[in-house]
């Protein structure tokens, strides 16, 4: 197993998830719950399940689409999202 890949993935996702709406929702649910450990299990299970979908989809894409096109496509999507955010901020 490539531990470096696992550690880099952990670090990137851990930092990306800090303070996002999912974490805030989990904190809110935990504050209202009498069983915070069950909130943790539910949130951890959801993150594992969504990560599994992403890994399976990514692996499938890589098997059928050349890496160059995947990079171009993801880059284009990020640019479109950025342009939409800029456009929205200029309109308001």
PDB file of N, CA, C and O in Angstrom:
ATOM      1  N   UNK A   1       0.850  -1.189   0.000  1.00  0.00           N
ATOM      2  CA  UNK A   1       0.000   0.000   0.000  1.00  0.00           C
ATOM      3  C   UNK A   1       0.886   1.240   0.000  1.00  0.00           C
ATOM      4  O   UNK A   1       1.929   1.267   0.655  1.00  0.00           O
ATOM      5  N   UNK A   2       0.474   2.245  -0.724  1.00  0.00           N
ATOM      6  CA  UNK A   2       1.226   3.478  -0.778  1.00  0.00           C
ATOM      7  C   UNK A   2       0.760   4.405   0.345  1.00  0.00           C
ATOM      8  O   UNK A   2      -0.241   5.107   0.207  1.00  0.00           O
ATOM      9  N   UNK A   3       1.492   4.398   1.446  1.00  0.00           N
ATOM     10  CA  UNK A   3       1.119   5.200   2.605  1.00  0.00           C
ATOM     11  C   UNK A   3       1.186   6.692   2.314  1.00  0.00           C
ATOM     12  O   UNK A   3       0.401   7.471   2.854  1.00  0.00           O
ATOM     13  N   UNK A   4       2.125   7.089   1.459  1.00  0.00           N
ATOM     14  CA  UNK A   4       2.240   8.505   1.127  1.00  0.00           C
ATOM     15  C   UNK A   4       0.950   9.000   0.481  1.00  0.00           C
ATOM     16  O   UNK A   4       0.467  10.078   0.827  1.00  0.00           O
ATOM     17  N   UNK A   5       0.387   8.239  -0.446  1.00  0.00           N
ATOM     18  CA  UNK A   5      -0.870   8.623  -1.097  1.00  0.00           C
ATOM     19  C   UNK A   5      -1.996   8.740  -0.079  1.00  0.00           C
ATOM     20  O   UNK A   5      -2.789   9.681  -0.126  1.00  0.00           O
ATOM     21  N   UNK A   6      -2.062   7.784   0.839  1.00  0.00           N
ATOM     22  CA  UNK A   6      -3.109   7.804   1.864  1.00  0.00           C
ATOM     23  C   UNK A   6      -2.957   9.018   2.778  1.00  0.00           C
ATOM     24  O   UNK A   6      -3.945   9.675   3.106  1.00  0.00           O
ATOM     25  N   UNK A   7      -1.729   9.317   3.190  1.00  0.00           N
ATOM     26  CA  UNK A   7      -1.508  10.444   4.092  1.00  0.00           C
ATOM     27  C   UNK A   7      -1.777  11.776   3.407  1.00  0.00           C
ATOM     28  O   UNK A   7      -2.361  12.675   4.012  1.00  0.00           O
ATOM     29  N   UNK A   8      -1.360  11.914   2.154  1.00  0.00           N
ATOM     30  CA  UNK A   8      -1.620  13.151   1.413  1.00  0.00           C
ATOM     31  C   UNK A   8      -3.123  13.336   1.226  1.00  0.00           C
ATOM     32  O   UNK A   8      -3.636  14.440   1.406  1.00  0.00           O
ATOM     33  N   UNK A   9      -3.824  12.277   0.869  1.00  0.00           N
ATOM     34  CA  UNK A   9      -5.275  12.347   0.699  1.00  0.00           C
ATOM     35  C   UNK A   9      -5.946  12.740   2.012  1.00  0.00           C
ATOM     36  O   UNK A   9      -6.834  13.593   2.031  1.00  0.00           O
ATOM     37  N   UNK A  10      -5.518  12.113   3.110  1.00  0.00           N
ATOM     38  CA  UNK A  10      -6.081  12.453   4.420  1.00  0.00           C
ATOM     39  C   UNK A  10      -5.875  13.930   4.725  1.00  0.00           C
ATOM     40  O   UNK A  10      -6.816  14.616   5.126  1.00  0.00           O
ATOM     41  N   UNK A  11      -4.667  14.420   4.543  1.00  0.00           N
ATOM     42  CA  UNK A  11      -4.361  15.814   4.869  1.00  0.00           C
ATOM     43  C   UNK A  11      -5.184  16.782   4.031  1.00  0.00           C
ATOM     44  O   UNK A  11      -5.732  17.751   4.557  1.00  0.00           O
ATOM     45  N   UNK A  12      -5.274  16.524   2.732  1.00  0.00           N
ATOM     46  CA  UNK A  12      -6.021  17.422   1.842  1.00  0.00           C
ATOM     47  C   UNK A  12      -7.500  17.449   2.219  1.00  0.00           C
ATOM     48  O   UNK A  12      -8.093  18.522   2.333  1.00  0.00           O
ATOM     49  N   UNK A  13      -8.089  16.288   2.411  1.00  0.00           N
ATOM     50  CA  UNK A  13      -9.518  16.239   2.732  1.00  0.00           C
ATOM     51  C   UNK A  13      -9.780  16.794   4.120  1.00  0.00           C
ATOM     52  O   UNK A  13     -10.767  17.500   4.325  1.00  0.00           O
ATOM     53  N   UNK A  14      -8.909  16.485   5.079  1.00  0.00           N
ATOM     54  CA  UNK A  14      -9.089  17.009   6.441  1.00  0.00           C
ATOM     55  C   UNK A  14      -9.091  18.533   6.427  1.00  0.00           C
ATOM     56  O   UNK A  14      -9.963  19.154   7.033  1.00  0.00           O
ATOM     57  N   UNK A  15      -8.130  19.138   5.745  1.00  0.00           N
ATOM     58  CA  UNK A  15      -8.058  20.597   5.692  1.00  0.00           C
ATOM     59  C   UNK A  15      -9.225  21.192   4.904  1.00  0.00           C
ATOM     60  O   UNK A  15      -9.746  22.246   5.269  1.00  0.00           O
ATOM     61  N   UNK A  16      -9.635  20.522   3.829  1.00  0.00           N
ATOM     62  CA  UNK A  16     -10.739  21.030   3.016  1.00  0.00           C
ATOM     63  C   UNK A  16     -12.068  20.984   3.765  1.00  0.00           C
ATOM     64  O   UNK A  16     -12.932  21.833   3.548  1.00  0.00           O
ATOM     65  N   UNK A  17     -12.232  20.011   4.633  1.00  0.00           N
ATOM     66  CA  UNK A  17     -13.490  19.841   5.341  1.00  0.00           C
ATOM     67  C   UNK A  17     -13.612  20.718   6.582  1.00  0.00           C
ATOM     68  O   UNK A  17     -14.715  20.898   7.098  1.00  0.00           O
ATOM     69  N   UNK A  18     -12.497  21.268   7.071  1.00  0.00           N
ATOM     70  CA  UNK A  18     -12.565  22.098   8.276  1.00  0.00           C
ATOM     71  C   UNK A  18     -13.437  23.328   8.023  1.00  0.00           C
ATOM     72  O   UNK A  18     -13.198  24.093   7.088  1.00  0.00           O
ATOM     73  N   UNK A  19     -14.439  23.500   8.861  1.00  0.00           N
ATOM     74  CA  UNK A  19     -15.281  24.687   8.780  1.00  0.00           C
ATOM     75  C   UNK A  19     -16.272  24.708   7.633  1.00  0.00           C
ATOM     76  O   UNK A  19     -16.893  25.742   7.387  1.00  0.00           O
ATOM     77  N   UNK A  20     -16.440  23.605   6.925  1.00  0.00           N
ATOM     78  CA  UNK A  20     -17.417  23.629   5.836  1.00  0.00           C
ATOM     79  C   UNK A  20     -18.814  23.332   6.377  1.00  0.00           C
ATOM     80  O   UNK A  20     -18.983  23.049   7.563  1.00  0.00           O
ATOM     81  N   UNK A  21     -19.801  23.398   5.504  1.00  0.00           N
ATOM     82  CA  UNK A  21     -21.184  23.238   5.960  1.00  0.00           C
ATOM     83  C   UNK A  21     -21.462  21.858   6.531  1.00  0.00           C
ATOM     84  O   UNK A  21     -22.321  21.718   7.402  1.00  0.00           O
ATOM     85  N   UNK A  22     -20.757  20.839   6.062  1.00  0.00           N
ATOM     86  CA  UNK A  22     -20.955  19.499   6.616  1.00  0.00           C
ATOM     87  C   UNK A  22     -20.505  19.457   8.074  1.00  0.00           C
ATOM     88  O   UNK A  22     -21.205  18.914   8.929  1.00  0.00           O
ATOM     89  N   UNK A  23     -19.347  20.025   8.351  1.00  0.00           N
ATOM     90  CA  UNK A  23     -18.856  20.033   9.735  1.00  0.00           C
ATOM     91  C   UNK A  23     -19.788  20.850  10.627  1.00  0.00           C
ATOM     92  O   UNK A  23     -20.079  20.444  11.753  1.00  0.00           O
ATOM     93  N   UNK A  24     -20.253  21.980  10.142  1.00  0.00           N
ATOM     94  CA  UNK A  24     -21.175  22.794  10.942  1.00  0.00           C
ATOM     95  C   UNK A  24     -22.483  22.053  11.207  1.00  0.00           C
ATOM     96  O   UNK A  24     -23.044  22.150  12.299  1.00  0.00           O
ATOM     97  N   UNK A  25     -22.965  21.316  10.212  1.00  0.00           N
ATOM     98  CA  UNK A  25     -24.193  20.541  10.399  1.00  0.00           C
ATOM     99  C   UNK A  25     -23.985  19.438  11.426  1.00  0.00           C
ATOM    100  O   UNK A  25     -24.854  19.191  12.262  1.00  0.00           O
ATOM    101  N   UNK A  26     -22.827  18.773  11.363  1.00  0.00           N
ATOM    102  CA  UNK A  26     -22.540  17.700  12.327  1.00  0.00           C
ATOM    103  C   UNK A  26     -22.432  18.283  13.735  1.00  0.00           C
ATOM    104  O   UNK A  26     -22.913  17.672  14.690  1.00  0.00           O
ATOM    105  N   UNK A  27     -21.813  19.447  13.877  1.00  0.00           N
ATOM    106  CA  UNK A  27     -21.718  20.084  15.197  1.00  0.00           C
ATOM    107  C   UNK A  27     -23.106  20.420  15.725  1.00  0.00           C
ATOM    108  O   UNK A  27     -23.382  20.236  16.910  1.00  0.00           O
ATOM    109  N   UNK A  28     -23.978  20.911  14.854  1.00  0.00           N
ATOM    110  CA  UNK A  28     -25.340  21.245  15.254  1.00  0.00           C
ATOM    111  C   UNK A  28     -26.113  20.003  15.691  1.00  0.00           C
ATOM    112  O   UNK A  28     -26.787  20.008  16.721  1.00  0.00           O
ATOM    113  N   UNK A  29     -26.007  18.934  14.889  1.00  0.00           N
ATOM    114  CA  UNK A  29     -26.689  17.683  15.257  1.00  0.00           C
ATOM    115  C   UNK A  29     -26.153  17.126  16.573  1.00  0.00           C
ATOM    116  O   UNK A  29     -26.920  16.643  17.406  1.00  0.00           O
ATOM    117  N   UNK A  30     -24.857  17.194  16.753  1.00  0.00           N
ATOM    118  CA  UNK A  30     -24.238  16.670  17.967  1.00  0.00           C
ATOM    119  C   UNK A  30     -24.665  17.472  19.194  1.00  0.00           C
ATOM    120  O   UNK A  30     -24.863  16.908  20.270  1.00  0.00           O
ATOM    121  N   UNK A  31     -24.804  18.779  19.034  1.00  0.00           N
ATOM    122  CA  UNK A  31     -25.213  19.628  20.156  1.00  0.00           C
ATOM    123  C   UNK A  31     -26.631  19.304  20.608  1.00  0.00           C
ATOM    124  O   UNK A  31     -26.954  19.444  21.787  1.00  0.00           O
ATOM    125  N   UNK A  32     -27.480  18.870  19.675  1.00  0.00           N
ATOM    126  CA  UNK A  32     -28.870  18.555  20.011  1.00  0.00           C
ATOM    127  C   UNK A  32     -29.076  17.101  20.405  1.00  0.00           C
ATOM    128  O   UNK A  32     -30.133  16.737  20.920  1.00  0.00           O
ATOM    129  N   UNK A  33     -28.081  16.282  20.165  1.00  0.00           N
ATOM    130  CA  UNK A  33     -28.239  14.838  20.356  1.00  0.00           C
ATOM    131  C   UNK A  33     -27.838  14.405  21.761  1.00  0.00           C
ATOM    132  O   UNK A  33     -26.961  14.995  22.392  1.00  0.00           O
ATOM    133  N   UNK A  34     -28.499  13.372  22.224  1.00  0.00           N
ATOM    134  CA  UNK A  34     -28.100  12.750  23.480  1.00  0.00           C
ATOM    135  C   UNK A  34     -27.122  11.597  23.229  1.00  0.00           C
ATOM    136  O   UNK A  34     -26.669  10.938  24.165  1.00  0.00           O
ATOM    137  N   UNK A  35     -26.808  11.367  21.953  1.00  0.00           N
ATOM    138  CA  UNK A  35     -25.892  10.291  21.584  1.00  0.00           C
ATOM    139  C   UNK A  35     -24.917  10.802  20.521  1.00  0.00           C
ATOM    140  O   UNK A  35     -25.018  10.421  19.355  1.00  0.00           O
ATOM    141  N   UNK A  36     -23.972  11.664  20.918  1.00  0.00           N
ATOM    142  CA  UNK A  36     -23.058  12.232  19.925  1.00  0.00           C
ATOM    143  C   UNK A  36     -22.204  11.191  19.215  1.00  0.00           C
ATOM    144  O   UNK A  36     -21.777  11.409  18.081  1.00  0.00           O
ATOM    145  N   UNK A  37     -21.951  10.059  19.873  1.00  0.00           N
ATOM    146  CA  UNK A  37     -21.172   9.014  19.210  1.00  0.00           C
ATOM    147  C   UNK A  37     -21.927   8.449  18.003  1.00  0.00           C
ATOM    148  O   UNK A  37     -21.304   8.021  17.031  1.00  0.00           O
ATOM    149  N   UNK A  38     -23.257   8.445  18.058  1.00  0.00           N
ATOM    150  CA  UNK A  38     -24.033   7.977  16.912  1.00  0.00           C
ATOM    151  C   UNK A  38     -24.006   9.007  15.772  1.00  0.00           C
ATOM    152  O   UNK A  38     -24.030   8.638  14.598  1.00  0.00           O
ATOM    153  N   UNK A  39     -23.956  10.287  16.122  1.00  0.00           N
ATOM    154  CA  UNK A  39     -23.808  11.327  15.111  1.00  0.00           C
ATOM    155  C   UNK A  39     -22.459  11.144  14.410  1.00  0.00           C
ATOM    156  O   UNK A  39     -22.366  11.248  13.187  1.00  0.00           O
ATOM    157  N   UNK A  40     -21.414  10.870  15.205  1.00  0.00           N
ATOM    158  CA  UNK A  40     -20.091  10.623  14.631  1.00  0.00           C
ATOM    159  C   UNK A  40     -20.129   9.428  13.680  1.00  0.00           C
ATOM    160  O   UNK A  40     -19.601   9.505  12.570  1.00  0.00           O
ATOM    161  N   UNK A  41     -20.749   8.326  14.106  1.00  0.00           N
ATOM    162  CA  UNK A  41     -20.815   7.135  13.256  1.00  0.00           C
ATOM    163  C   UNK A  41     -21.587   7.412  11.961  1.00  0.00           C
ATOM    164  O   UNK A  41     -21.186   6.968  10.885  1.00  0.00           O
ATOM    165  N   UNK A  42     -22.684   8.143  12.075  1.00  0.00           N
ATOM    166  CA  UNK A  42     -23.458   8.480  10.878  1.00  0.00           C
ATOM    167  C   UNK A  42     -22.675   9.373   9.924  1.00  0.00           C
ATOM    168  O   UNK A  42     -22.673   9.144   8.715  1.00  0.00           O
ATOM    169  N   UNK A  43     -22.007  10.394  10.467  1.00  0.00           N
ATOM    170  CA  UNK A  43     -21.236  11.310   9.627  1.00  0.00           C
ATOM    171  C   UNK A  43     -20.043  10.595   9.002  1.00  0.00           C
ATOM    172  O   UNK A  43     -19.748  10.792   7.823  1.00  0.00           O
ATOM    173  N   UNK A  44     -19.359   9.769   9.784  1.00  0.00           N
ATOM    174  CA  UNK A  44     -18.209   9.027   9.255  1.00  0.00           C
ATOM    175  C   UNK A  44     -18.659   8.059   8.164  1.00  0.00           C
ATOM    176  O   UNK A  44     -17.993   7.924   7.138  1.00  0.00           O
ATOM    177  N   UNK A  45     -19.786   7.389   8.385  1.00  0.00           N
ATOM    178  CA  UNK A  45     -20.315   6.468   7.378  1.00  0.00           C
ATOM    179  C   UNK A  45     -20.683   7.185   6.091  1.00  0.00           C
ATOM    180  O   UNK A  45     -20.435   6.676   4.998  1.00  0.00           O
ATOM    181  N   UNK A  46     -21.276   8.372   6.219  1.00  0.00           N
ATOM    182  CA  UNK A  46     -21.647   9.148   5.027  1.00  0.00           C
ATOM    183  C   UNK A  46     -20.405   9.588   4.260  1.00  0.00           C
ATOM    184  O   UNK A  46     -20.388   9.526   3.031  1.00  0.00           O
ATOM    185  N   UNK A  47     -19.363  10.032   4.970  1.00  0.00           N
ATOM    186  CA  UNK A  47     -18.138  10.449   4.294  1.00  0.00           C
ATOM    187  C   UNK A  47     -17.457   9.262   3.612  1.00  0.00           C
ATOM    188  O   UNK A  47     -16.927   9.391   2.508  1.00  0.00           O
ATOM    189  N   UNK A  48     -17.475   8.113   4.274  1.00  0.00           N
ATOM    190  CA  UNK A  48     -16.900   6.911   3.668  1.00  0.00           C
ATOM    191  C   UNK A  48     -17.677   6.529   2.406  1.00  0.00           C
ATOM    192  O   UNK A  48     -17.078   6.218   1.376  1.00  0.00           O
ATOM    193  N   UNK A  49     -19.003   6.553   2.487  1.00  0.00           N
ATOM    194  CA  UNK A  49     -19.830   6.177   1.336  1.00  0.00           C
ATOM    195  C   UNK A  49     -19.632   7.146   0.160  1.00  0.00           C
ATOM    196  O   UNK A  49     -19.502   6.716  -0.986  1.00  0.00           O
ATOM    197  N   UNK A  50     -19.609   8.458   0.451  1.00  0.00           N
ATOM    198  CA  UNK A  50     -19.426   9.415  -0.641  1.00  0.00           C
ATOM    199  C   UNK A  50     -18.016   9.323  -1.219  1.00  0.00           C
ATOM    200  O   UNK A  50     -17.825   9.532  -2.417  1.00  0.00           O
ATOM    201  N   UNK A  51     -17.034   9.015  -0.385  1.00  0.00           N
ATOM    202  CA  UNK A  51     -15.669   8.826  -0.883  1.00  0.00           C
ATOM    203  C   UNK A  51     -15.583   7.575  -1.749  1.00  0.00           C
ATOM    204  O   UNK A  51     -14.881   7.569  -2.760  1.00  0.00           O
ATOM    205  N   UNK A  52     -16.287   6.522  -1.362  1.00  0.00           N
ATOM    206  CA  UNK A  52     -16.302   5.297  -2.161  1.00  0.00           C
ATOM    207  C   UNK A  52     -16.873   5.574  -3.546  1.00  0.00           C
ATOM    208  O   UNK A  52     -16.324   5.116  -4.548  1.00  0.00           O
ATOM    209  N   UNK A  53     -17.973   6.320  -3.606  1.00  0.00           N
ATOM    210  CA  UNK A  53     -18.567   6.671  -4.905  1.00  0.00           C
ATOM    211  C   UNK A  53     -17.558   7.457  -5.746  1.00  0.00           C
ATOM    212  O   UNK A  53     -17.408   7.198  -6.940  1.00  0.00           O
ATOM    213  N   UNK A  54     -16.866   8.420  -5.120  1.00  0.00           N
ATOM    214  CA  UNK A  54     -15.886   9.229  -5.853  1.00  0.00           C
ATOM    215  C   UNK A  54     -14.724   8.388  -6.361  1.00  0.00           C
ATOM    216  O   UNK A  54     -14.278   8.576  -7.493  1.00  0.00           O
ATOM    217  N   UNK A  55     -14.225   7.463  -5.545  1.00  0.00           N
ATOM    218  CA  UNK A  55     -13.101   6.616  -5.960  1.00  0.00           C
ATOM    219  C   UNK A  55     -13.512   5.679  -7.089  1.00  0.00           C
ATOM    220  O   UNK A  55     -12.772   5.518  -8.060  1.00  0.00           O
ATOM    221  N   UNK A  56     -14.676   5.065  -6.970  1.00  0.00           N
ATOM    222  CA  UNK A  56     -15.154   4.156  -8.019  1.00  0.00           C
ATOM    223  C   UNK A  56     -15.380   4.930  -9.323  1.00  0.00           C
ATOM    224  O   UNK A  56     -15.000   4.465 -10.397  1.00  0.00           O
ATOM    225  N   UNK A  57     -15.998   6.107  -9.224  1.00  0.00           N
ATOM    226  CA  UNK A  57     -16.237   6.916 -10.422  1.00  0.00           C
ATOM    227  C   UNK A  57     -14.912   7.363 -11.045  1.00  0.00           C
ATOM    228  O   UNK A  57     -14.737   7.285 -12.261  1.00  0.00           O
ATOM    229  N   UNK A  58     -13.977   7.831 -10.206  1.00  0.00           N
ATOM    230  CA  UNK A  58     -12.684   8.268 -10.720  1.00  0.00           C
ATOM    231  C   UNK A  58     -11.928   7.156 -11.408  1.00  0.00           C
ATOM    232  O   UNK A  58     -11.338   7.358 -12.470  1.00  0.00           O
ATOM    233  N   UNK A  59     -11.945   5.979 -10.802  1.00  0.00           N
ATOM    234  CA  UNK A  59     -11.275   4.829 -11.398  1.00  0.00           C
ATOM    235  C   UNK A  59     -11.935   4.448 -12.719  1.00  0.00           C
ATOM    236  O   UNK A  59     -11.249   4.119 -13.687  1.00  0.00           O
ATOM    237  N   UNK A  60     -13.254   4.490 -12.760  1.00  0.00           N
ATOM    238  CA  UNK A  60     -13.981   4.161 -13.990  1.00  0.00           C
ATOM    239  C   UNK A  60     -13.681   5.180 -15.084  1.00  0.00           C
ATOM    240  O   UNK A  60     -13.453   4.812 -16.237  1.00  0.00           O
ATOM    241  N   UNK A  61     -13.683   6.462 -14.718  1.00  0.00           N
ATOM    242  CA  UNK A  61     -13.352   7.498 -15.705  1.00  0.00           C
ATOM    243  C   UNK A  61     -11.956   7.266 -16.266  1.00  0.00           C
ATOM    244  O   UNK A  61     -11.741   7.363 -17.475  1.00  0.00           O
ATOM    245  N   UNK A  62     -11.006   6.959 -15.381  1.00  0.00           N
ATOM    246  CA  UNK A  62      -9.622   6.777 -15.805  1.00  0.00           C
ATOM    247  C   UNK A  62      -9.480   5.587 -16.750  1.00  0.00           C
ATOM    248  O   UNK A  62      -8.628   5.603 -17.638  1.00  0.00           O
ATOM    249  N   UNK A  63     -10.295   4.567 -16.572  1.00  0.00           N
ATOM    250  CA  UNK A  63     -10.239   3.389 -17.443  1.00  0.00           C
ATOM    251  C   UNK A  63     -10.794   3.676 -18.838  1.00  0.00           C
ATOM    252  O   UNK A  63     -10.429   3.005 -19.804  1.00  0.00           O
ATOM    253  N   UNK A  64     -11.686   4.686 -18.944  1.00  0.00           N
ATOM    254  CA  UNK A  64     -12.365   4.935 -20.217  1.00  0.00           C
ATOM    255  C   UNK A  64     -12.002   6.263 -20.883  1.00  0.00           C
ATOM    256  O   UNK A  64     -12.264   6.455 -22.070  1.00  0.00           O
ATOM    257  N   UNK A  65     -11.408   7.167 -20.128  1.00  0.00           N
ATOM    258  CA  UNK A  65     -11.097   8.493 -20.667  1.00  0.00           C
ATOM    259  C   UNK A  65      -9.615   8.773 -20.407  1.00  0.00           C
ATOM    260  O   UNK A  65      -9.140   8.576 -19.288  1.00  0.00           O
ATOM    261  N   UNK A  66      -8.884   9.227 -21.418  1.00  0.00           N
ATOM    262  CA  UNK A  66      -7.467   9.548 -21.203  1.00  0.00           C
ATOM    263  C   UNK A  66      -7.283  10.647 -20.139  1.00  0.00           C
ATOM    264  O   UNK A  66      -8.110  11.549 -20.011  1.00  0.00           O
ATOM    265  N   UNK A  67      -6.184  10.546 -19.388  1.00  0.00           N
ATOM    266  CA  UNK A  67      -5.908  11.481 -18.291  1.00  0.00           C
ATOM    267  C   UNK A  67      -5.935  12.928 -18.782  1.00  0.00           C
ATOM    268  O   UNK A  67      -6.435  13.813 -18.087  1.00  0.00           O
ATOM    269  N   UNK A  68      -5.404  13.163 -19.959  1.00  0.00           N
ATOM    270  CA  UNK A  68      -5.362  14.532 -20.488  1.00  0.00           C
ATOM    271  C   UNK A  68      -6.759  15.130 -20.570  1.00  0.00           C
ATOM    272  O   UNK A  68      -6.960  16.282 -20.187  1.00  0.00           O
ATOM    273  N   UNK A  69      -7.720  14.368 -21.059  1.00  0.00           N
ATOM    274  CA  UNK A  69      -9.087  14.872 -21.178  1.00  0.00           C
ATOM    275  C   UNK A  69      -9.740  15.065 -19.812  1.00  0.00           C
ATOM    276  O   UNK A  69     -10.513  16.003 -19.617  1.00  0.00           O
ATOM    277  N   UNK A  70      -9.428  14.174 -18.868  1.00  0.00           N
ATOM    278  CA  UNK A  70      -9.954  14.345 -17.510  1.00  0.00           C
ATOM    279  C   UNK A  70      -9.443  15.643 -16.890  1.00  0.00           C
ATOM    280  O   UNK A  70     -10.201  16.381 -16.261  1.00  0.00           O
ATOM    281  N   UNK A  71      -8.146  15.915 -17.074  1.00  0.00           N
ATOM    282  CA  UNK A  71      -7.579  17.154 -16.527  1.00  0.00           C
ATOM    283  C   UNK A  71      -8.187  18.377 -17.196  1.00  0.00           C
ATOM    284  O   UNK A  71      -8.513  19.355 -16.523  1.00  0.00           O
ATOM    285  N   UNK A  72      -8.340  18.330 -18.500  1.00  0.00           N
ATOM    286  CA  UNK A  72      -8.958  19.452 -19.211  1.00  0.00           C
ATOM    287  C   UNK A  72     -10.408  19.659 -18.753  1.00  0.00           C
ATOM    288  O   UNK A  72     -10.851  20.791 -18.554  1.00  0.00           O
ATOM    289  N   UNK A  73     -11.126  18.567 -18.592  1.00  0.00           N
ATOM    290  CA  UNK A  73     -12.524  18.663 -18.160  1.00  0.00           C
ATOM    291  C   UNK A  73     -12.669  19.208 -16.754  1.00  0.00           C
ATOM    292  O   UNK A  73     -13.504  20.077 -16.501  1.00  0.00           O
ATOM    293  N   UNK A  74     -11.866  18.704 -15.846  1.00  0.00           N
ATOM    294  CA  UNK A  74     -11.970  19.195 -14.465  1.00  0.00           C
ATOM    295  C   UNK A  74     -11.504  20.649 -14.377  1.00  0.00           C
ATOM    296  O   UNK A  74     -12.086  21.447 -13.642  1.00  0.00           O
ATOM    297  N   UNK A  75     -10.464  20.988 -15.123  1.00  0.00           N
ATOM    298  CA  UNK A  75     -10.011  22.378 -15.150  1.00  0.00           C
ATOM    299  C   UNK A  75     -11.090  23.305 -15.685  1.00  0.00           C
ATOM    300  O   UNK A  75     -11.312  24.388 -15.144  1.00  0.00           O
ATOM    301  N   UNK A  76     -11.758  22.879 -16.747  1.00  0.00           N
ATOM    302  CA  UNK A  76     -12.838  23.680 -17.329  1.00  0.00           C
ATOM    303  C   UNK A  76     -13.992  23.838 -16.338  1.00  0.00           C
ATOM    304  O   UNK A  76     -14.577  24.916 -16.234  1.00  0.00           O
ATOM    305  N   UNK A  77     -14.323  22.765 -15.608  1.00  0.00           N
ATOM    306  CA  UNK A  77     -15.407  22.863 -14.621  1.00  0.00           C
ATOM    307  C   UNK A  77     -15.051  23.849 -13.517  1.00  0.00           C
ATOM    308  O   UNK A  77     -15.888  24.663 -13.125  1.00  0.00           O
ATOM    309  N   UNK A  78     -13.815  23.789 -13.008  1.00  0.00           N
ATOM    310  CA  UNK A  78     -13.405  24.728 -11.970  1.00  0.00           C
ATOM    311  C   UNK A  78     -13.435  26.164 -12.490  1.00  0.00           C
ATOM    312  O   UNK A  78     -13.832  27.074 -11.762  1.00  0.00           O
ATOM    313  N   UNK A  79     -13.022  26.379 -13.735  1.00  0.00           N
ATOM    314  CA  UNK A  79     -13.050  27.717 -14.313  1.00  0.00           C
ATOM    315  C   UNK A  79     -14.489  28.217 -14.471  1.00  0.00           C
ATOM    316  O   UNK A  79     -14.767  29.392 -14.232  1.00  0.00           O
ATOM    317  N   UNK A  80     -15.397  27.331 -14.871  1.00  0.00           N
ATOM    318  CA  UNK A  80     -16.806  27.727 -14.999  1.00  0.00           C
ATOM    319  C   UNK A  80     -17.393  28.089 -13.644  1.00  0.00           C
ATOM    320  O   UNK A  80     -18.113  29.080 -13.524  1.00  0.00           O
ATOM    321  N   UNK A  81     -17.094  27.297 -12.628  1.00  0.00           N
ATOM    322  CA  UNK A  81     -17.592  27.599 -11.280  1.00  0.00           C
ATOM    323  C   UNK A  81     -17.036  28.943 -10.820  1.00  0.00           C
ATOM    324  O   UNK A  81     -17.773  29.765 -10.275  1.00  0.00           O
ATOM    325  N   UNK A  82     -15.742  29.173 -11.035  1.00  0.00           N
ATOM    326  CA  UNK A  82     -15.132  30.447 -10.661  1.00  0.00           C
ATOM    327  C   UNK A  82     -15.777  31.611 -11.397  1.00  0.00           C
ATOM    328  O   UNK A  82     -16.057  32.648 -10.796  1.00  0.00           O
ATOM    329  N   UNK A  83     -16.014  31.448 -12.689  1.00  0.00           N
ATOM    330  CA  UNK A  83     -16.649  32.513 -13.474  1.00  0.00           C
ATOM    331  C   UNK A  83     -18.065  32.784 -12.974  1.00  0.00           C
ATOM    332  O   UNK A  83     -18.488  33.938 -12.897  1.00  0.00           O
ATOM    333  N   UNK A  84     -18.798  31.724 -12.635  1.00  0.00           N
ATOM    334  CA  UNK A  84     -20.152  31.911 -12.101  1.00  0.00           C
ATOM    335  C   UNK A  84     -20.121  32.656 -10.771  1.00  0.00           C
ATOM    336  O   UNK A  84     -20.958  33.526 -10.530  1.00  0.00           O
ATOM    337  N   UNK A  85     -19.173  32.328  -9.914  1.00  0.00           N
ATOM    338  CA  UNK A  85     -19.068  33.018  -8.627  1.00  0.00           C
ATOM    339  C   UNK A  85     -18.717  34.495  -8.815  1.00  0.00           C
ATOM    340  O   UNK A  85     -19.275  35.358  -8.138  1.00  0.00           O
ATOM    341  N   UNK A  86     -17.804  34.781  -9.725  1.00  0.00           N
ATOM    342  CA  UNK A  86     -17.453  36.180 -10.007  1.00  0.00           C
ATOM    343  C   UNK A  86     -18.668  36.909 -10.567  1.00  0.00           C
ATOM    344  O   UNK A  86     -18.968  38.025 -10.142  1.00  0.00           O
ATOM    345  N   UNK A  87     -19.366  36.297 -11.508  1.00  0.00           N
ATOM    346  CA  UNK A  87     -20.548  36.902 -12.111  1.00  0.00           C
ATOM    347  C   UNK A  87     -21.608  37.205 -11.060  1.00  0.00           C
ATOM    348  O   UNK A  87     -22.183  38.293 -11.050  1.00  0.00           O
ATOM    349  N   UNK A  88     -21.866  36.248 -10.176  1.00  0.00           N
ATOM    350  CA  UNK A  88     -22.865  36.452  -9.118  1.00  0.00           C
ATOM    351  C   UNK A  88     -22.463  37.581  -8.177  1.00  0.00           C
ATOM    352  O   UNK A  88     -23.299  38.385  -7.767  1.00  0.00           O
ATOM    353  N   UNK A  89     -21.175  37.636  -7.837  1.00  0.00           N
ATOM    354  CA  UNK A  89     -20.741  38.688  -6.909  1.00  0.00           C
ATOM    355  C   UNK A  89     -20.824  40.063  -7.557  1.00  0.00           C
ATOM    356  O   UNK A  89     -21.046  41.053  -6.859  1.00  0.00           O
ATOM    357  N   UNK A  90     -20.652  40.150  -8.873  1.00  0.00           N
ATOM    358  CA  UNK A  90     -20.766  41.430  -9.558  1.00  0.00           C
ATOM    359  C   UNK A  90     -22.225  41.875  -9.683  1.00  0.00           C
ATOM    360  O   UNK A  90     -22.509  43.073  -9.717  1.00  0.00           O
ATOM    361  N   UNK A  91     -23.135  40.927  -9.752  1.00  0.00           N
ATOM    362  CA  UNK A  91     -24.562  41.246  -9.885  1.00  0.00           C
ATOM    363  C   UNK A  91     -25.176  41.717  -8.580  1.00  0.00           C
ATOM    364  O   UNK A  91     -26.176  42.435  -8.594  1.00  0.00           O
ATOM    365  N   UNK A  92     -24.597  41.325  -7.454  1.00  0.00           N
ATOM    366  CA  UNK A  92     -25.228  41.686  -6.176  1.00  0.00           C
ATOM    367  C   UNK A  92     -24.594  42.880  -5.536  1.00  0.00           C
ATOM    368  O   UNK A  92     -25.017  43.300  -4.459  1.00  0.00           O
TER     369      UNK A  92
END
